Amino acid sequence: MDKKEKRRCRISTWFRRMFFGPGKELSFLEEEQVQSPLRSMAKRFFTNKIAMTGLIVFISCLLLVMIGPIFLPLDLSYSDATQQNVPPTRKLASVPEELKDNLNVLSVGTTYGIGCSKDGKVHTWGYTKITDKIDLAEIPEEVQEANIVNVAAGYDHVLALSDQGKLYVWGNTRLSQADIPQKAQRKEFVQIGASTQYSVALTKDGYLYLWGNGNTADIKVKKDYQNHIVKFALSDYAYVCLMDDGSVKYTGYNATTSYAQIPEGLESGVTDIAASSTTFAAVDGNGKVAIWGNVTNGENDVPEFEGEIREIYGGRYHYTALLDTGKIISWGNNHFGQAKVPDNLAEGKDCVQDIYVGYYQNYAVKEDGKIDTWGLKGYIMGTDNLGRDVLTRLVNGGSVTMTVGAVSVIIMLVIGIIAGGLSGYFGGRLDVVLMRIAEVISGIPFLPFALILSSVVSSSVSLTQRMYLIMVVLGVLSWPPLARLVRAQILAVREQEYVMAAKAMGVRETTIVFKHILPNILSVVLVNITLDFATCMLTESSLSYLGFGIIPPTPTWGNMLTGANNSVVIQQYWWRWVFPALIFGICTIAINLMGDGLRDAVDPKSEER
């Protein structure tokens, strides 16, 4: 057996005896004789219910932030204005019972849905608040009294049509969304639509009316195209029309936009058109799809399919199509599962009567009246001011916070043990020099120093380098208390018999310090670093909270709380600060409970004091 194998064998034997004891059953006296200090400490710790509760909670938090990012990956570039400040809910796609088996028409908005029943009543669901004062669920009385036959959900307003041909608008009407052209009233409409701050209505004779905010969208129609329009499709800031000759035309005036660059082959034979937020789609006579516009989310990645597309619908960044075989396909962005069609619909097992698609939801109404939905159901912990999922950022931010705390503790542990060990054992000038250095570092005010350092280097380092810098600074400035603790413990044990015996045997002094003395004081060090771990997490979060730590879009628990440091957020968007504060508080309390349990296990007499 060579030296490496002997050393490995000794280490495994030592570890087994320390934590698991000898292989055979021992009597009480025999067990007391062979029981190591660490085994005794472990036994006392694991019988402490409060400490075990802290351990279980901490392990749960650790698993959440380490394994969670696998299932909740973070896209630092993601933001969506349509999903801002949505409260915790899982009912964004929950159709009211009044509409089930009684649905006439349905439309999908940003975070809400609206539909009218066969008896002309309007119902809303999901998160319908546009601002703190505007709620789309507050349906005007005149709309409730009318017999509504069609509805259209927009970015911040709703358009409804009665059986008498009258149009109604409610929601945000500050940007001319309610300025319905007088000529458009009492017409026979075949299609209505609402988009980002503008609305559209198409008459039976092919005349198109547009109104709303014309500063951001091209909402004018060239006269040559009027009375020849069969269908329109709306993106956020533009629209295209299907003409009576089977061609697709951009009927607005902004010919330089990418939306006006209609692909070849759409001059005739087009059967259907649709639009996402930034693209348009058209189905030609052969059932094939052409996509154009600002393609950014895979809208042009049309999957292979058998048959031909009969109808096509657009969401925010995805498309859904009904094939002539009865199957349904979806493609494009699948961030919320909006492009993942349920198996029964993808295989054409159920006969679909109508399909309604919008922002991030899809609704398929089957012939028996039942409604299948897929896509965004909601957010367990809500969203922030940029539309980002709080749960996803909480999990990934916890990973960053704990990593910073753990690496900082490791740096502090290495420096503290080396400095304290050498100082306590050798003493003399080395002790004086090391302790004076520790006193100088202890005298540095940490937060002001970290703030100044962060301000100086913030423009010259990347986000990753900034995170590494915080780890190093936390570790380098936090070791003096640990060094003093190790020094004091070594001063207490360096004159004991086993140390004298090791010296007499000629063992090297560094080996005596780090191999013989250090394992006997490791339990005390373990208690200290457990508490220091929580302290480093709090310090990192304090820096991030003050805006000088890790800055967004990289999340940490500290900068998530910074984003909620606002009276409006605290009063109206409670979920943005409650959940980060709650998990941070639970985690640090659990670590402190572990530390207290370890301290009691190391010093059982402390329970009597």
N, C-alpha and C positions, 0 to 999 in steps of 0.2 A: 504494500500500500504506500503510495507516494505521499509527499507532504500535503498536496492539495486535497487529496481524498481524506487524509487524517483530519485536516482542518474542517472540512465539510462535515465529517462525522461528528466532531466535537461540537460544532455549531448546532447541528440537528439534535444531538443529545441534550445540549444545554437548553434549547428552545422547548423540547418535549418535556423535560423535567420542570422547567419554569412554569409552563402553562397547563400541562396535562398530568404532571406527577409521574411517579414510577408506574411500571406496567402491572404490578400485582397489587392486591388489596392490602393496605397497611393498617396496623392498629393505630389508635389515637396517638400514643406516645411516639411511635415510629414516624407517623405523618408529621407531627410537630417538629421532629428532629430534622427531617429532610425538606420541609416546606420553605421555599425561598421567599424573600420579602415581596417580590413581584407577584408571586402566587397568592400570598396572603392579602396583598392589596387588591388583586383581581377578585378574590373571593368576597371581600368586604364590599367592593364596588358593585358587583353583580347582584348582591342582596339588598342594595339600596334602591328602593322603588322610585324615588324621585330622580336619582341619577340615571336609572335605566329608562325612565320616561324621556328624559332629555336626550339620551343616546338614540332612542328609537326615532324621536322627532327629528333630530339632526340627520340621521342616516336617511330618513324619508326625504328631507329637504335636499340632501346631497344627491340622492338618486334622481330626484326630480330635475335638478339643474344639470346633471351630467348625462342622463339618458334622454331627458325631455327634448333637447335640441335635435335628436335623431328624428323624432316624430313631428317636431315643430320647427323646421328649419327657418332661419332668419334671412330675409333679403334686405340688406341695409339700404338699398335704393328704392324700396317700395314706399309709396304713399298714394292715397286716394282721397280726393276731396269729397267724394260722394259718401264716404264711410266715416266722416268725422264725428267723434264724440257720441258713438252709438252705445247705449247702456248695455249691461249684461242681459242677454236674452237668447233664447233658442227658438223664437217664434216668428222670425222674419218671413217664413214661407208657410205659415199656418193659416190656411183658408178658413174663414168662419163657418160654423155649422149651417148658418142660414143660406150659404151659397152651394153647399154640397147637394148634389142632385137637383139644384135649382139655378145653375149658373147660366147667364145669358152671354156675358162677355167679361173679360178680365184684362188688366194691364199691370205691368210690373214697373215699379219705380226704383229709386236708389236703395232705400232700406225698407220699403213698404210695398204693399200691393193694394189694388183697388178693383172692385168688381161690382157689377150690377146683376141683380137677379132677374128672373123671367117676369116678375111682377113689377119691374122698374125701380127697385130700391137699391141704393148704393151702400156698399160696405167697404171698410178699410181694415187693414191688419199690418202687423210689423211695427217698426219705429217710424211714426208719422210726423214727428216734430221737426220743423225746418229751422226755427229759431226758438228762443225761450218764450216768444209770444205768438208764433204762427204754428198751428197744428192742423195738418191736412185731415185729421179725423173729425175736426169741427166742420161738418158738412153744412153749407148754407141752408136755411129753411126753405128757400124757393126750390133748391135742388131736391130736398127731401119730399116736397109736395109734388114735384114733376114726375113724369113717367120716363125714366132714363133708359135709353136703349144702347148707348155706347159711352165708354170712358177711355181716357188716355192719360197715363201717368208720366209726368215730366220730372226734371231735376228738382224743381222746387214748387211746382204748381200742378194742378189737375184740370183737365178739360173734359167736360161732359156734354152729351147731346141728348135732347129729349125727343119723344116721338112726334113733337110738333115742329122739329127742325130748329129749336132754340139751343144756342150754345151757352154754357156756363163755365166760369173759371173761378177757382179759389186757390188759396195758398199765398205765395209771394207774388204780389201784383205791382211791385214798385217799379218794374222795368217794362211797363206796357204789356205785360202778359194778359191783362184783362181788357185791353183796348181792342175788342173784337170789331172788325170792320162792319159798319152798319149794313152793307150789302150782303154780308155773309149770314145774316139772321133770316130765319124762315126759309132756308134752302133745303133741298133734298140732298143730304150728304151720304156718300158711300164710304168715306174713310176720314177719320180724324187722328191727329197725333200731337204729342207734346214732347219737347226735348229740352235742351239747356236754355231756359229763359225765352223760348219762343214756341208758338203753336201753329198747327197747320190743319186746314180742313179742305176736303176735295168734294166738289158737287158731282151729281150724277152725270151732268153734261160735260165733265172734264175741266171745270174751272177751279183753279187752286188759289186759296186765300192763305196768307202768312201774316203773322203779327207777333210783336214782342220786341226783344232787344236786338236791334239791327246793327249795333256797334261791333258785336263779336261774331255774328253769323250773317251770311249772305241770304237774306230772306225776301229778296225781290224775284219776280218772275218776268221773263221776257214775254211780251204780248204774243209773239208768234207761236208760242207753245200752248197758250190758253185754249181751252175747249178740246184739247187733244190728249190730255193726261188721264191715264187709267189708274195709276197707283204711284205713291211716293214712298221714299225711305229716308229717315232722318238720322244723321249723325249728330254729334254735339254742336257743330258749327256750320253745317252745310246739309244739302239734300240733293237727291237725284230723283228723276221721274221715269216711269215706264209709260211710253207713248202708245197710242192706239194702233200704230203701225208695227208694234213689236220691238221698237228700238229703245235704248236707254239714253237719256239726255240729261245733261247738267243744265237746268233751265235758269240758273242764276246769272249774275253779271260778272262774277270774279272768275274769268277764264284762266287765270294764271295758277290757281290752286291745284294741288295734286288730285283733288276730288273731280276736277273737270277733265282729267286725262283718262277718259274712258277707254278701256282696251278694245282692240279690234275684234270683230266678230260679234259685236253686240248691236249691230245696225238693224237687225231684224230677228224675229224668231225667239225673242226673250220671253220667258214664261213667268218669271217672278224676280223680285229684287228685295234686298234687305240691307240693313246698315248696322255696324257696331259703333262704338264711340268715335273711332277715327278711320274707319274703312267702309267700303261699300261692296256688295256682292250681287251678282246677277246669274241667273240660271238660263242657259241658252236652250235652243230647241232640242239638243241632244241630251239634255239633263246634266250637263257639265257646269261647273261653277267657275266664274271669273271674279277675282278679288283685286281691288285697287284702292289707293288712298295711302295713309300713313300706317303701314303695316309694322307693328312693334311687338305684338304678342302672339305670333304664330297664326294669325287669322287666315293666312294663305296656305297653311299646311293641311289641305283637305285630305282626309283619309281615303283609302281605297274602299269601294263599296260596289255591291252588285245591284243592278237596276238603274233607275234614273231618279233624280231629285224632283219631287212634285211641288213641295213648298219649302221655303227657306226663311229663317227668322234670325235676328241679330240681338245679342246681348251687349254688354259693355266691351268685352274683348273676346267674345266667342260667338260662334254660329251654331245653330241647331237646324237640322233639315229632316223632313219627312220624305221617305222614298216611296216609289210606287209599289214596293213590296210590302209596305206597312211598317217597315223598320224605321227607327229613328237614329240618326248619327249626330254627334257634336264634335267640334274641334276648336282650337284656339287656346286661350289661357284657361288653365284648370286649377287655379290657386284655391278656389273654394269648392272644387268638385263640380263646377257648373258644366264641364265638358265630359263628364262621366255619366253616360246614360244608364239607367237601371237595366238589368239583364232582360227583364220581361219586355221592355220597350225596344231595346237594342236588337232583340231576336224576333220582334214582331209577333210575340205571343198574344198581346192584347190589341184589340182594335181601337185606334185613337181617332177621336172625332175632331178635336181642336188642340192646337199647341199655342201657348203664350210664353214668350221669352222676353226678358228684360235684363237689366244690369247684371245681376249674378244669380238669378233664379230661372228655372224652367218649370212650366206647368203643362202637363199632358192630361187632357180631359178625355176619358174613355167613353165608349158608347153606353156603358151602364151608369154614367154620370159620376163615377168616382174620379178623383184627381190624384195623379202621381206627381211628386215634386222632386227635383234634385238641384243641387247648388248650395248657395249660402243659406244656412239655417239660422245663423246668428253668431254671437260671440259670448263665450262663457264669462269673460271678465271685461267685456266692452272694448272700445277702441279709444285712441288718444286723439289729439288735435290734428294729426296728419292721417287719420284713418287706419293706423296700424293696430294690430291685435295686441291688447295689453298682456294676455296670457303668453303669447309667443315671446314678447319682449321681456316679460318677467322671468321666464325660464332661461332664456339666453343671457339676460342680464345677471341673473344669479350665478350662472357659470363663470362670467367674467369677475364678479365680485368675490366669489369664493376662491377662484384661481389666484387673484391678486393677494388675498389674505393668506392663502396657503404658501405661495412662493415667498412672500415677505417673511412669514414665520420661519421658513426653512433658512433663508439668509440670516435672519436674526439668531436662529438656533446655532448655526455653524460658527458665526463670529462670537457669540456669547459664550459657548462652551469652550472654544479654543482660548479666548482671552481669559475667562474666569478660571479655567483649569490650570493654565500656565501661571497665572497670577497667584492663585491660592496655594499651589504646590511648591513653587520655587521661591516665592516671596522676594524680599530684597529690592534691588533697583528695578527689576522687571515688574514687580508688583506695583511699585510707585508709578512707573511710567504708564502701565496699562490702566491703572485706576484714574490717573490724571486725565488720560485721553477719554476715559468713560465719563468723567465729570464734565469735561469740555463739551462732549456730544450731548450729554444730558442737559446742559445749560442752553442748548440751541432751542428756541421756541419753534416747535415743529410746524404748526399750521402756518404762521407767517413765513417761515423758510420755504415750505412747500408751495405756498401761493406765489412768492417771489420767483422761485425757480421755474414754476410752471409758466409764469408770464414771460420770463426771459427766453425760454426754449420753445414756447408754443408754436412759433412761426417756423421753426427750423426742423421739427420732428414730425413724423407721421403719427397716425392714431395708434398703430401697433407699438412704435417706439415710445410713445407717451405712456402706454400701459406698462411697458418694461421699466421705464424710468420711475414710475410710481412704486412698482414692486421693489426696486433697488433702494430708493430713498426710504421707504417704510422699513425695510430690513436693516439698512445701515444705521438709521437713527434710532432704532428701537432695541438694540442689543445690550446697552449698559445695565438695565435692571437684571436681566438674565445673567450677565457676567458676574454681577455682585452676588447673586444667589448661588451660583456655582462656586464662586470663590469662598463664600462663607461655609458651604457644605464641605468643601475639600479641606478647609482649615480645621473643621471639626473631626474629620476622619483620617487625616494624613499621619497621625501619630498612633493609630491603632495597630494591633499586633500583626494583622495580615499584610499591612503595608511594610512594617519593619521586616517581616519575614521575606517579602519580595525583594527588599533592598539587600538583605543578607544573602539571598540567592544570586545576586548580581543582575537582576532584571533591570533593563533600561528604565530610566525615570519617566520618559514619555510613555512607555508601555504601562508603567504603574499607574500613571494619571488616567490614561484613556481606556485601559483594559481592565484594571482592577478597581480603581476608585470610582470612576464615572458610572459603571453599571449599578453601583450601590446607591448613588444619588439620583439615578435616572427617574425614579418615581416622582421626586420633587420637581424635577425639570419638566416632566410630562404634564403635571398640574399647571405649571406656569405657562407653557406654550399653548395649552388648551384655552386658557383665558386670553392669552395674547392673540390668538387666532380671531376671536370675536372682536378684540380691540382693533386689529388691523382692518377687518371688514368695516367696522364703524368709521375708522379714519378715512379709508378710501371713499366711502359713501359721503362722508362729510366734505371731502375735497370735491367730489362730483356734485354734491348739493350746492356748494359755493361757486360752481362753474369752473374750477381749476383742476379737476381730475380728468377722468376719461369723458370725452365730450360726445354728444350724439353725432351721427346716428347710431354709433355703438352703444348698446344699452348697458347700464348698470342699475342696481337698485337705487343708488344715490342720485344719478341724473334723471331717473324716472320721477323721483320725488321733486327734483328741481323743476321739471316741466309742469308739475302740479302746484308750484308755489305761486298761487294766484287766488285772490278772493273769489273770483267768478268760478274758477275750477273747483275750489273747495265747496262752494255752495251748490253748484249745479251739476258737476261731473264728479261725484264722490268716488266713483270706481277708479279714477285715475290716480288717486293717492291712497285710498283705503287698502287695496290689494298689495301694492309694493310695501307700504308701511307694515301691514299685517304679517307678511311672510318674512320680512326683515326682522321684525320684532320677535316672532316665534323662533326664528333661527338663532338669533343672538341669545335669547333667553335659554334655549335648549343647550347651547354651548356652555353658558355659564352654569347651568345645572350640572352638566357633565363635569365641569371644573370643580364645582363645590363637592360633588360626589367623589372625585379623585382625591381632593384634599382631605376629606374625611377618611377615605380609605388609607391614605398615607399616614395620617395621624389620628387614630381612633379616639384618642383622648380629647380631641377638639369637640366632639359631640357632647362631652360633659360640661364644657365651658359655656 
